[in-house]
Amino acid sequence: MARVCEYSGKRPHVGHSVVRRGKAKRQGGIGQNVTGITKRRWKPNLQTVRVVDENGRVRKVKVCARYIKAGKFVKAPRGGRRIPDPA
């Protein structure tokens, strides 16, 4: 699953980019003319974050920036070194 937030389910949206020519009537012109319509995509702001899941394991997930800012999950601690047990 590429470009999909694993928490919110955000995914790319599609639409059109409309190019117009002329001055709008409300600004004193004679009106605008559409000269080109092309397809485009709005991509979500996804970041790869190390997260501690419900089983206590650390895994990498793609999360949208809004969920990172809101703190909707537990981030994994930095640094991967562990001290071995003496036993």
PyMOL commands that set and color helices and strands:
alter all, ss='L'
color gray80, all
select helices_A, chain A and resi 25-27+65-70
alter helices_A, ss='H'
color red, helices_A
select strands_A, chain A and resi 13-21+33-42+46-52+58-64
alter strands_A, ss='S'
color yellow, strands_A
deselect
rebuild
show_as cartoon
